[in-house]
Amino acid sequence: MSTPKRPYRNDVAKANISQDQFLKPKNMVLSRELDFERKERMKRWITFFRRNPHRFISEYFGIKLYPFQVLMIWILQRSELAYIVASRASSKTWLIAVWALTVAVLYPGIKIKVCSKTLKQGGLILSEKLTSLVSSHPNVAREIKNITSNANTYEANFHCGSTIVVVPSSDSARGGRANYTIVEESRIVSKDILEQVIVPMAEVRTPPYRLEPKYSGKEYLEEARISFITSAGYTSESWFQKVKSCIKRMVAGDETANFLALDYLITIYHNIKTMSMIKNETQDMDAVTVQMEYLNIPSGTSGKAYFKPALFDRKLKQAFYPQREETYNNKKNPYEIKKVDGEIRIVGVDVATRANKVNDNSIICCIRMIPLLGKGYERHLVYMESHKGQHVGVQAKRIKEIFYDFESDYICLDLQNAGIKFLSSSQVTER
C-alpha cells in the first residue's frame, strides 16, 4: 500500500524552488538578536541605493544604462517636480518603466500612478516594457508579485506592498491617490484634467515606522513627487507654460525642480538609431515636425499654417448658432448673443475651389470684436460652418441669413476667382 502524499512536504518542496523570496524557506532571526552593527549596515546600504538609484539598477537588477539615462535617473531621483522633454527613440517610456520599478522596490508600500492620454498608451509601460524586464532579469521577477494587463486594468503589484497603476488622463481617474505621479506624454494631457484631477492625487507616503511617536514629526515626512515626460510640441499649448515655470524655479536655485531636454543626437551617439535611419524617417516631414519630434525644439506654429495658434482663444464660453429653417423666428434669434458697447461683428466668407465639384469648400465664420480699454479688440470666433459643392445661389442665401441673424456690422467676402459670384448674388450691404 502506497504512502499518501503529505501536502505540507509538497508545499515546502515547491517553496524551495520558488522565485518568490517571501515563500522560500529561510533561517529566521529574531529582531532582538540582530546586533547594532548589522542594522547600521542595512541602513547604510538602503541609504546608498536610495541616493544612487542608478547603482541599484545596474548592480541589483542587472540593467545596463547609458550615461544619458543615468542623468535622467538622477534628475528624477532628486526632484519633487521634474520635466523631461526628449525626442523620438530616446527610450523615454522604457526608462520610466525602469524608474517606476526602482522606486517601487526601494520604497515599500509606495503608490505610483502613471497617467497618460489613454489607458492603452500608458499601459505599454507595464504590458510591454516591464513585462520584458521581468522575463530577462531574475531579480526584477523576484520583486514583482503579479502584473495585470487588459483592456480595463494595467497594474503591477510588488511583494513589498508597492503598486504601479496606470490611469487615463480623464475624470474617471478622480478619487485615486498617489505618492508618486508620472505623467506620460504630458503635452497632450488637458490642462484642466492635469490641474483638477492628476495633481490633487498626491499624498504623503506613510511607512510603518512613522506610526511610532518618535517619528511623527514633520521632518520625517516624504513629499509627494510628480514627473512629466514628453516630446516637444507647440509653444501655445499649456505644457510649455509648465516647462517655463519649472525652468524658472530651477534657475532660481530650487533644487526640488529640474528640467532636462534631449535631442536625436543622443540616439545616434549610443547606436540606438543611425543617421541613415533618421534621414529616411524625416525625408517627407515638414520642417516644423522635424524641429519638434527630432531636434526637440518647441514651435510657435505649424509649417503649413497662415496664423499662429496663439491667436485663437480656445476657452470660449459662449458660442453663436444661426437659426434653423424648421424653427425660424423672424423676430428674434433664440441663440443670439447680446452686443456689448463698442462691439464690432464681422461675417467672413472664404471660397476654395477644386477640380472636382465635390471638393469645392466654402467657409462662413462669425467673429466678435470686443473692445478693450485702450488696447484694441479681443477676437472671439463664435461660429463656423462649411459648404461643399453647393450652388452659388444657395450659399449666397445662407450668407445673408447668417449676416442678419448674427447682427453683423460688416461682411468680408473672398472675391477672387469664383468668389466674385457671391457679391452679385447676395447684395448684402453694410448695416
C-alpha positions in Angstrom: 0.0 0.0 0.0 1.5 3.4 -1.1 2.0 6.1 1.4 -0.3 9.1 0.8 1.5 12.4 -0.2 1.9 14.9 2.5 0.6 18.3 1.4 2.9 20.0 3.9 6.0 18.5 2.4 4.8 19.2 -1.1 4.4 22.9 -0.2 7.9 23.0 1.2 9.3 21.4 -1.9 7.6 23.9 -4.1 8.7 26.8 -1.9 12.3 25.6 -2.2 12.4 26.2 -5.9 10.1 29.3 -6.0 11.4 32.6 -7.3 9.3 34.4 -4.7 11.7 35.2 -1.8 8.8 35.7 0.5 7.8 32.0 0.1 11.3 30.5 0.0 12.3 28.9 3.4 15.0 30.8 5.3 16.6 30.8 8.6 14.7 33.4 10.6 16.5 35.6 13.1 14.5 37.4 15.8 14.7 41.2 15.7 16.2 41.3 19.2 19.1 39.1 18.0 20.1 41.5 15.2 23.1 43.3 16.5 23.6 47.0 16.2 26.3 46.7 13.5 24.1 44.7 11.2 21.3 47.1 11.5 23.6 50.0 10.7 25.0 48.2 7.7 21.5 47.7 6.4 20.6 51.3 6.9 23.8 52.4 5.0 23.0 50.1 2.0 19.4 51.3 1.8 20.5 54.9 2.1 23.2 54.4 -0.5 20.8 52.9 -3.1 18.2 55.5 -2.5 20.7 58.2 -3.1 22.3 56.4 -6.0 19.4 54.5 -7.7 21.4 54.0 -10.9 23.7 51.8 -8.9 20.8 49.8 -7.6 19.5 49.4 -11.2 22.8 48.2 -12.6 24.1 46.1 -9.6 20.9 44.6 -8.3 18.6 44.4 -11.3 21.5 43.9 -13.8 20.0 46.5 -16.1 22.7 48.4 -18.1 22.2 52.2 -18.5 23.7 54.6 -21.0 25.2 57.8 -19.4 22.3 60.0 -20.6 19.9 57.5 -18.9 21.9 57.8 -15.7 21.5 61.5 -15.9 17.7 61.2 -16.4 17.5 58.9 -13.3 19.5 61.5 -11.3 17.1 64.2 -12.4 14.0 62.1 -11.5 15.6 61.0 -8.1 16.3 64.5 -6.8 13.2 66.2 -7.9 9.8 66.8 -6.5 8.9 68.3 -9.8 10.8 67.0 -12.9 10.1 67.9 -16.5 11.9 65.9 -19.2 11.4 66.8 -22.9 13.0 64.2 -25.1 13.0 63.4 -28.9 11.8 60.2 -30.6 13.6 57.0 -29.8 15.3 58.4 -26.7 13.9 55.5 -24.6 11.5 57.7 -22.6 8.9 55.1 -22.0 11.4 52.3 -21.2 13.3 54.4 -18.7 10.0 55.4 -17.0 9.3 51.6 -16.6 12.7 51.1 -15.1 12.4 54.1 -12.8 8.9 53.2 -11.6 10.2 49.7 -10.8 13.2 51.0 -8.9 11.1 53.4 -6.8 8.6 50.6 -6.0 11.3 48.3 -4.7 13.3 51.0 -2.7 10.3 52.5 -1.1 8.0 49.6 0.2 4.3 50.4 0.1 4.6 53.3 -2.2 1.6 54.1 -4.6 2.8 55.0 -8.1 0.3 56.3 -10.7 1.2 56.6 -14.4 -1.1 59.0 -16.2 -1.4 59.2 -20.0 -3.9 60.4 -22.5 -5.4 57.0 -23.0 -5.2 53.9 -20.8 -3.7 51.8 -23.6 -0.9 54.3 -24.2 0.2 54.3 -20.6 -0.4 50.5 -20.3 2.6 49.9 -22.6 4.8 50.7 -19.6 3.5 47.6 -17.9 2.4 45.3 -20.7 5.5 45.7 -22.9 8.4 47.4 -21.1 8.0 46.0 -17.5 7.0 42.5 -18.7 10.1 42.4 -20.9 12.3 43.3 -17.9 10.7 40.5 -15.8 11.5 37.9 -18.5 15.1 39.0 -18.9 16.2 39.9 -15.3 15.6 37.4 -12.5 15.9 40.0 -9.7 13.1 42.0 -11.3 10.9 38.9 -11.4 11.6 38.1 -7.7 10.3 41.6 -6.7 7.0 41.6 -8.6 4.0 39.6 -7.4 1.9 39.9 -10.5 1.2 42.2 -13.5 -2.3 42.7 -14.8 -2.7 43.9 -18.4 -6.1 44.0 -20.0 -8.5 46.5 -21.7 -9.7 47.9 -18.3 -6.7 47.5 -15.9 -3.0 47.9 -16.1 -1.4 47.3 -12.7 1.7 45.8 -11.1 1.8 44.6 -7.5 5.0 44.0 -5.6 5.8 41.7 -2.7 6.9 44.7 -0.6 3.4 46.2 -0.9 4.1 48.8 -3.6 1.9 49.2 -6.6 2.2 50.8 -10.1 -1.2 51.6 -11.6 -1.9 53.2 -15.0 -4.8 55.6 -15.2 -6.2 57.7 -18.1 -6.0 61.4 -18.0 -9.7 61.9 -17.6 -12.4 62.5 -15.0 -12.6 58.7 -14.5 -9.3 58.9 -12.6 -10.8 61.0 -9.8 -10.5 59.6 -6.3 -7.2 57.9 -6.8 -4.2 58.6 -4.5 -0.5 58.5 -5.3 2.7 59.1 -3.5 4.5 59.5 -6.9 2.8 60.5 -10.1 4.3 60.2 -13.6 2.6 62.0 -16.5 3.4 60.3 -19.8 3.3 62.5 -23.0 2.2 65.4 -20.8 1.9 67.8 -23.7 -1.3 66.1 -24.9 -2.9 66.0 -21.5 -5.6 68.6 -20.9 -4.6 71.5 -18.6 -7.9 71.2 -16.8 -7.6 67.5 -16.2 -4.0 68.0 -15.0 -4.9 70.6 -12.5 -8.3 69.3 -11.4 -7.7 65.5 -11.4 -4.0 64.4 -11.6 -2.1 66.9 -9.4 -4.6 66.6 -6.5 -3.9 62.8 -6.4 -0.7 63.5 -4.4 -0.4 62.4 -0.8 2.5 61.7 1.6 3.8 58.1 1.9 3.3 56.7 5.4 5.7 53.8 6.1 5.1 51.8 9.3 7.9 53.4 11.3 6.2 56.8 11.1 3.3 55.4 13.2 5.7 55.4 16.2 5.6 58.6 18.3 9.3 59.5 17.9 9.0 59.6 14.1 5.7 61.6 13.9 7.4 65.0 13.3 7.2 66.9 10.0 10.9 66.3 9.4 10.1 62.7 8.7 7.5 63.4 6.0 8.2 62.2 2.5 7.0 64.8 0.0 4.8 63.6 -2.9 6.5 63.9 -6.2 5.4 64.3 -9.8 7.4 63.9 -13.1 6.4 64.9 -16.6 7.8 63.1 -19.6 7.0 64.3 -23.1 8.2 65.2 -26.6 8.3 68.8 -27.8 5.1 70.5 -29.1 3.7 73.9 -29.8 4.6 76.9 -27.5 0.9 77.9 -27.5 -0.1 74.8 -25.6 -0.3 74.6 -21.8 2.7 72.2 -21.4 5.1 74.9 -22.5 4.0 77.2 -19.7 4.7 74.4 -17.2 8.2 73.9 -18.7 8.9 77.6 -18.3 7.7 77.6 -14.7 9.9 74.5 -13.9 13.0 76.2 -15.5 12.4 79.4 -13.6 12.3 77.5 -10.3 15.5 75.6 -11.2 17.4 78.8 -12.3 16.3 80.5 -9.1 18.0 77.8 -7.1 15.1 75.5 -6.2 16.8 72.0 -6.1 13.4 70.3 -6.0 12.5 71.4 -9.5 14.6 70.2 -12.5 14.4 70.3 -16.3 16.2 68.1 -18.9 16.0 68.1 -22.7 17.4 65.5 -25.2 17.5 65.6 -29.0 18.0 62.9 -31.6 21.9 63.1 -31.4 21.7 61.1 -28.2 20.2 58.1 -30.1 22.9 58.3 -32.8 25.8 58.6 -30.3 24.6 55.5 -28.4 23.8 53.5 -31.6 20.1 53.4 -30.8 19.5 54.7 -34.3 21.7 55.5 -37.3 22.0 58.7 -39.3 20.6 56.9 -42.3 17.5 55.9 -40.3 17.0 59.5 -39.2 17.2 60.7 -42.8 14.7 58.1 -44.1 12.2 59.0 -41.3 12.4 62.7 -41.8 12.6 62.8 -45.6 8.9 63.6 -46.2 8.3 65.6 -43.0 7.8 69.3 -42.9 10.4 71.4 -41.2 8.3 72.1 -38.1 7.6 68.4 -37.4 11.3 67.6 -37.7 12.1 70.5 -35.4 9.7 69.3 -32.7 10.0 65.5 -33.0 13.7 65.1 -33.6 15.5 68.4 -32.8 13.4 68.7 -29.7 12.7 72.4 -30.3 9.1 73.7 -29.5 7.4 75.5 -32.3 5.3 78.6 -32.3 3.3 77.4 -35.3 2.8 74.7 -37.9 4.9 74.8 -41.1 1.7 74.9 -43.2 -0.2 77.5 -41.1 -1.2 81.0 -42.1 -1.8 82.0 -38.4 -0.2 81.2 -35.1 -2.3 79.0 -32.8 -1.8 81.6 -30.0 -4.1 84.0 -32.0 -7.1 81.8 -31.2 -8.6 81.6 -27.8 -9.7 78.0 -27.1 -11.5 78.8 -23.9 -14.6 80.3 -25.5 -17.5 80.3 -23.0 -20.4 81.2 -25.4 -20.9 80.2 -29.0 -23.3 81.6 -31.5 -25.8 79.5 -33.5 -27.7 80.8 -36.6 -31.4 79.9 -36.7 -32.5 76.7 -38.3 -35.1 76.6 -41.0 -37.5 74.4 -39.1 -37.5 76.7 -36.0 -37.1 80.0 -37.8 -38.3 83.1 -35.9 -38.3 86.3 -37.9 -38.5 88.5 -34.8 -35.7 87.1 -32.7 -33.0 84.5 -32.8 -33.2 82.4 -29.6 -29.5 81.7 -29.9 -28.4 85.3 -30.2 -25.6 86.9 -28.2 -26.3 90.4 -27.0 -23.8 93.0 -28.2 -21.6 94.9 -25.7 -20.9 98.6 -26.0 -18.5 99.3 -28.9 -18.6 95.7 -30.2 -18.0 95.1 -33.9 -19.3 92.0 -35.6 -17.9 90.6 -38.9 -19.1 87.7 -41.1 -16.2 86.3 -43.1 -16.6 84.1 -46.2 -13.7 82.1 -47.7 -14.2 80.3 -51.0 -11.9 77.5 -52.1 -12.5 75.7 -55.4 -11.0 72.4 -56.5 -11.0 70.4 -59.8 -13.9 68.2 -58.6 -17.3 69.9 -57.7 -17.5 67.8 -54.5 -14.2 69.3 -53.3 -15.5 72.9 -53.5 -15.4 74.1 -50.0 -16.7 77.5 -48.7 -16.3 78.5 -45.1 -18.6 81.1 -43.3 -17.4 82.4 -39.9 -18.8 84.8 -37.4 -16.3 87.0 -35.4 -17.0 89.3 -32.4 -14.5 92.1 -31.8 -14.8 93.0 -28.1 -13.3 96.4 -27.3 -10.5 96.5 -24.6 -9.7 99.7 -22.7 -7.0 101.4 -24.8 -5.7 98.1 -26.1 -7.6 97.4 -29.3 -10.0 94.4 -29.5 -10.4 90.9 -28.2 -11.3 88.5 -31.0 -14.0 85.8 -30.5 -14.6 83.3 -33.3 -18.0 82.2 -32.2 -19.3 80.2 -35.2 -18.1 78.4 -38.4 -19.8 76.3 -41.0 -18.7 74.8 -44.3 -20.4 74.1 -47.7 -19.1 71.6 -50.1 -20.2 71.7 -53.8 -23.2 73.9 -53.1 -24.8 76.2 -55.8 -23.7 79.8 -55.6 -27.3 81.0 -55.0 -27.8 78.6 -52.1 -24.6 79.7 -50.5 -25.4 83.4 -51.0 -28.8 83.0 -49.4 -27.1 81.3 -46.4 -24.6 84.0 -46.1 -27.4 86.6 -45.9 -29.3 84.6 -43.3 -26.2 84.4 -41.1 -25.4 88.1 -41.6 -28.8 89.2 -40.2 -29.0 86.5 -37.5 -25.6 87.5 -36.2 -26.5 91.2 -36.3 -23.3 91.7 -38.2 -21.8 95.1 -38.9 -19.5 94.1 -41.8 -19.1 91.2 -44.2 -15.8 90.2 -45.7 -16.1 88.3 -49.0 -13.4 86.3 -50.8 -14.0 87.8 -54.3 -11.0 86.2 -56.0 -12.0 83.8 -58.8 -15.3 82.0 -58.1 -16.0 84.2 -55.1 -17.0 87.2 -57.2 -20.3 85.5 -57.9 -21.3 85.9 -54.2 -21.2 89.7 -54.5 -23.7 89.9 -57.3 -25.9 87.1 -55.7 -26.1 88.2 -52.1 -26.4 92.0 -52.4 -25.5 92.4 -48.7 -24.7 95.9 -47.7 -23.2 97.4 -44.6 -25.7 98.0 -41.9 
